[in-house]
Amino acid sequence: MKKYFAFFRLRFSMGLQYRAAALAGIITQFVWGTMEILMFRAFYHADANAFPMTFQAVSSYVWMQQAFLTLFMAWMMENDIFSAIVDGNIAYELCRPIDIYNMWFSRSLATRLSKAVLRCMPILLAALFFPAPYGLMLPVSLPAFLLFFLTLFLGTGVTVAFCMLVYMACFFTISSAGVRMVAVSVVEFFSGAVIPLPFFPDKIRRIMEILPFASMQNVPLRIYSGDLTGSAMGQAVALQLFWLFALTGIGKLLNALAMKKITVQGG
């Protein structure tokens, strides 16, 4: 376990060094969040009663989404891992006395957390000073705030576990581009990254909330904004735990299969 923590620590420290990239990301996410809120405002201005969430809750959802974007976005995968699989550099990794899955998982988690640490606070502080209902509201209660942090980390774990499936699937394909493109598109739509899940029709929403994608950003963001309350929060946390273990188990199984049949070109 110590060696994987060492990988995590080294990757986390490396990620904190990219301050210029973080500044560019902060500006981009702040502008994008503002544009997204103004877009929702146009719809709410037409008929505010036609939507399942209050506009203040939607604003908070968007700001928290932008602040912790790096934790949830499936497109933030590591190109180094794809290159190692496609180019055959995976052979160097196999020479080490480590488990490939655990190492990549710790690396991916560290990369996302380091980027979030650099970007989240400026966005959150700026959003707090925006006038209501355009700004970030305070948590509805202390228990909800604590539960938000728990689901935030669980959602990040589910996201990383899903991305690990994409990495492992690339062992069985010639090119990683197709698998990556499909995976990112599915996550973007079903996780609430484009439109919050409560905006979907009830029958479709109930199905989407059971899928692993809803356990990524949908749960923590809706808990913070006050849209997810009561027994629904407990069910959401239970689903997060289920999908975290299920996706990790499937990923390890694919990893075991890949290691048995892996072929390095020219080796």
C-alpha positions as CSV (number, residue, x, y, z in Angstrom):
1,M,0.0,0.0,0.0
2,K,2.9,2.4,0.7
3,K,4.2,2.2,-2.8
4,Y,0.8,3.2,-4.2
5,F,0.6,6.1,-1.7
6,A,4.0,7.1,-3.0
7,F,2.7,7.2,-6.5
8,F,-0.2,9.3,-5.3
9,R,2.0,11.7,-3.5
10,L,4.4,12.2,-6.4
11,R,1.6,12.7,-8.9
12,F,-0.2,15.1,-6.5
13,S,3.0,17.2,-6.1
14,M,3.6,17.2,-9.8
15,G,0.1,18.4,-10.5
16,L,0.5,21.4,-8.1
17,Q,3.3,22.7,-10.2
18,Y,1.1,23.6,-13.2
19,R,-0.1,27.0,-11.8
20,A,-0.3,28.7,-15.2
21,A,-2.5,26.0,-16.5
22,A,-4.6,26.2,-13.4
23,L,-5.0,30.0,-13.8
24,A,-6.1,29.5,-17.4
25,G,-8.6,26.8,-16.2
26,I,-10.0,29.1,-13.5
27,I,-10.7,31.9,-16.1
28,T,-12.2,29.4,-18.5
29,Q,-14.4,27.7,-16.0
30,F,-15.5,31.0,-14.5
31,V,-16.6,32.4,-17.9
32,W,-18.2,29.1,-18.8
33,G,-20.1,29.0,-15.6
34,T,-21.4,32.5,-16.0
35,M,-22.6,31.8,-19.6
36,E,-24.3,28.6,-18.4
37,I,-26.2,30.4,-15.6
38,L,-27.3,33.2,-18.0
39,M,-28.5,30.5,-20.4
40,F,-30.6,28.9,-17.6
41,R,-31.8,32.4,-16.6
42,A,-33.3,32.9,-20.0
43,F,-35.4,29.7,-19.6
44,Y,-36.4,30.5,-16.1
45,H,-37.4,34.0,-17.2
46,A,-40.0,32.5,-19.6
47,D,-41.6,30.3,-16.9
48,A,-39.9,29.7,-13.6
49,N,-42.6,27.3,-12.4
50,A,-41.9,24.8,-15.2
51,F,-38.6,23.6,-13.8
52,P,-38.0,21.1,-10.9
53,M,-35.2,23.1,-9.3
54,T,-35.1,26.7,-8.2
55,F,-32.9,29.0,-10.1
56,Q,-30.8,29.6,-7.0
57,A,-30.2,25.8,-6.7
58,V,-29.3,25.6,-10.4
59,S,-26.8,28.5,-10.0
60,S,-25.2,26.7,-7.0
61,Y,-25.1,23.5,-9.0
62,V,-23.3,25.1,-11.9
63,W,-20.7,26.9,-9.7
64,M,-19.9,23.8,-7.7
65,Q,-19.7,21.9,-10.9
66,Q,-17.2,24.4,-12.3
67,A,-15.2,24.5,-9.1
68,F,-14.7,20.8,-8.9
69,L,-14.7,20.1,-12.7
70,T,-11.5,18.1,-12.6
71,L,-13.0,15.6,-10.2
72,F,-15.9,14.6,-12.4
73,M,-15.1,15.1,-16.1
74,A,-14.4,11.8,-17.9
75,W,-12.5,13.6,-20.6
76,M,-9.7,14.4,-18.1
77,M,-8.0,11.1,-18.7
78,E,-4.2,10.6,-18.7
79,N,-2.7,10.6,-22.2
80,D,0.4,8.9,-20.8
81,I,-1.6,5.8,-19.9
82,F,-3.1,5.6,-23.4
83,S,0.3,6.1,-25.0
84,A,1.8,3.4,-22.8
85,I,-0.8,0.9,-23.9
86,V,-0.7,1.8,-27.6
87,D,3.0,2.3,-28.0
88,G,4.1,-0.7,-26.0
89,N,5.7,1.3,-23.2
90,I,3.5,-0.7,-20.8
91,A,6.4,-3.3,-20.9
92,Y,8.4,-1.0,-18.6
93,E,5.5,-0.9,-16.1
94,L,5.2,-4.6,-16.1
95,C,8.8,-5.0,-15.0
96,R,8.0,-3.3,-11.7
97,P,6.7,-5.3,-8.7
98,I,3.4,-3.4,-8.7
99,D,-0.2,-3.9,-9.7
100,I,-0.9,-1.8,-12.8
101,Y,-4.5,-1.2,-11.9
102,N,-3.7,0.1,-8.4
103,M,-0.9,2.3,-9.7
104,W,-3.0,3.9,-12.4
105,F,-5.9,4.4,-10.1
106,S,-3.7,6.2,-7.5
107,R,-2.1,8.3,-10.2
108,S,-5.4,9.3,-11.8
109,L,-6.9,10.2,-8.4
110,A,-3.9,12.3,-7.5
111,T,-4.0,14.2,-10.8
112,R,-7.7,15.1,-10.4
113,L,-7.3,16.1,-6.8
114,S,-4.2,18.3,-7.4
115,K,-6.0,20.2,-10.2
116,A,-9.1,20.7,-8.1
117,V,-7.1,22.1,-5.2
118,L,-5.6,24.7,-7.4
119,R,-8.8,25.7,-9.1
120,C,-11.7,25.4,-6.7
121,M,-11.1,28.1,-4.1
122,P,-10.9,31.1,-6.5
123,I,-14.1,30.0,-8.3
124,L,-16.0,29.4,-5.1
125,L,-14.9,32.7,-3.5
126,A,-15.9,34.7,-6.6
127,A,-19.3,32.9,-6.9
128,L,-20.1,33.7,-3.2
129,F,-19.9,37.4,-4.0
130,F,-22.3,37.2,-6.9
131,P,-25.8,38.6,-6.1
132,A,-28.6,36.2,-5.5
133,P,-29.9,34.2,-7.3
134,Y,-26.8,34.2,-9.6
135,G,-24.2,33.4,-6.9
136,L,-23.3,30.4,-4.8
137,M,-25.6,29.8,-1.9
138,L,-24.4,28.6,1.5
139,P,-25.1,24.9,2.4
140,V,-28.7,24.3,3.6
141,S,-27.4,22.7,6.8
142,L,-24.2,21.4,8.4
143,P,-25.1,17.7,8.0
144,A,-25.8,18.3,4.3
145,F,-22.5,20.1,4.0
146,L,-20.6,17.2,5.6
147,L,-22.6,14.7,3.4
148,F,-21.6,16.8,0.4
149,F,-17.9,16.2,1.1
150,L,-18.5,12.5,1.6
151,T,-20.4,12.1,-1.7
152,L,-17.8,14.4,-3.4
153,F,-15.0,11.9,-2.7
154,L,-17.2,8.9,-3.5
155,G,-18.2,10.5,-6.8
156,T,-14.6,11.1,-7.6
157,G,-13.8,7.5,-6.9
158,V,-16.6,6.3,-9.2
159,T,-15.4,8.6,-11.9
160,V,-11.8,7.3,-11.6
161,A,-13.1,3.7,-11.5
162,F,-15.0,4.2,-14.7
163,C,-12.0,5.8,-16.4
164,M,-10.0,2.7,-15.4
165,L,-12.5,0.6,-17.3
166,V,-11.7,2.7,-20.4
167,Y,-8.0,2.2,-19.9
168,M,-8.5,-1.5,-19.5
169,A,-10.7,-1.7,-22.6
170,C,-8.0,-0.2,-24.7
171,F,-5.9,-3.4,-24.2
172,F,-8.4,-5.2,-26.4
173,T,-8.6,-2.6,-29.2
174,I,-6.3,-1.4,-31.9
175,S,-7.0,2.3,-31.2
176,S,-8.1,4.0,-28.0
177,A,-9.8,6.9,-29.8
178,G,-13.2,5.2,-30.4
179,V,-13.5,3.8,-26.9
180,R,-12.5,7.1,-25.3
181,M,-14.9,9.1,-27.5
182,V,-17.9,6.9,-26.7
183,A,-17.2,6.8,-23.0
184,V,-16.8,10.5,-22.6
185,S,-20.1,11.2,-24.5
186,V,-22.0,8.7,-22.4
187,V,-20.7,10.2,-19.1
188,E,-21.3,13.8,-20.2
189,F,-25.0,13.1,-20.9
190,F,-25.9,10.6,-18.2
191,S,-24.0,12.2,-15.3
192,G,-25.7,15.6,-15.3
193,A,-22.7,17.4,-16.8
194,V,-24.8,19.0,-19.6
195,I,-28.2,19.2,-18.0
196,P,-29.0,18.4,-14.3
197,L,-30.8,15.1,-14.0
198,P,-34.0,16.6,-12.4
199,F,-34.7,18.3,-15.7
200,F,-35.3,15.0,-17.5
201,P,-38.8,13.4,-17.6
202,D,-39.5,11.4,-14.5
203,K,-39.5,7.9,-16.1
204,I,-36.1,8.6,-17.8
205,R,-34.7,10.3,-14.7
206,R,-35.4,7.3,-12.5
207,I,-33.5,5.0,-14.8
208,M,-30.6,7.5,-15.1
209,E,-30.3,7.8,-11.3
210,I,-29.7,4.1,-11.0
211,L,-26.8,4.1,-13.5
212,P,-23.2,4.6,-12.3
213,F,-23.0,7.9,-14.1
214,A,-25.5,9.5,-11.7
215,S,-23.2,8.6,-8.8
216,M,-20.4,10.9,-10.1
217,Q,-21.3,14.5,-10.0
218,N,-25.1,14.4,-9.8
219,V,-25.3,13.3,-6.2
220,P,-22.9,15.7,-4.4
221,L,-24.0,18.7,-6.5
222,R,-27.7,18.1,-5.8
223,I,-27.0,17.6,-2.1
224,Y,-25.2,20.9,-1.8
225,S,-27.8,22.8,-3.7
226,G,-30.6,21.3,-1.5
227,D,-32.3,19.5,-4.3
228,L,-31.6,16.0,-2.9
229,T,-32.9,15.6,0.6
230,G,-34.3,13.0,3.1
231,S,-34.1,9.3,2.4
232,A,-33.1,10.0,-1.2
233,M,-29.7,11.1,0.1
234,G,-29.1,7.8,1.9
235,Q,-30.1,5.8,-1.2
236,A,-27.8,7.9,-3.4
237,V,-24.8,7.3,-1.0
238,A,-25.6,3.5,-1.0
239,L,-25.6,3.6,-4.8
240,Q,-22.3,5.4,-4.9
241,L,-20.7,2.8,-2.7
242,F,-22.2,0.0,-4.8
243,W,-20.9,1.4,-8.1
244,L,-17.5,2.2,-6.6
245,F,-16.9,-1.4,-5.6
246,A,-18.6,-2.8,-8.7
247,L,-16.7,-0.8,-11.2
248,T,-13.4,-1.4,-9.3
249,G,-14.1,-5.1,-9.3
250,I,-14.9,-5.2,-13.0
251,G,-11.8,-3.1,-13.7
252,K,-9.5,-5.5,-11.8
253,L,-11.1,-8.4,-13.7
254,L,-10.4,-6.8,-17.0
255,N,-6.9,-6.0,-15.8
256,A,-6.3,-9.7,-15.0
257,L,-7.5,-10.7,-18.4
258,A,-5.4,-8.1,-20.1
259,M,-2.2,-9.2,-18.3
260,K,-2.7,-12.8,-19.4
261,K,-3.0,-11.9,-23.1
262,I,-1.0,-8.7,-23.5
263,T,1.3,-8.5,-26.5
264,V,3.9,-5.9,-27.0
265,Q,4.7,-5.2,-30.7
266,G,8.3,-6.4,-31.5
267,G,8.7,-8.0,-28.1
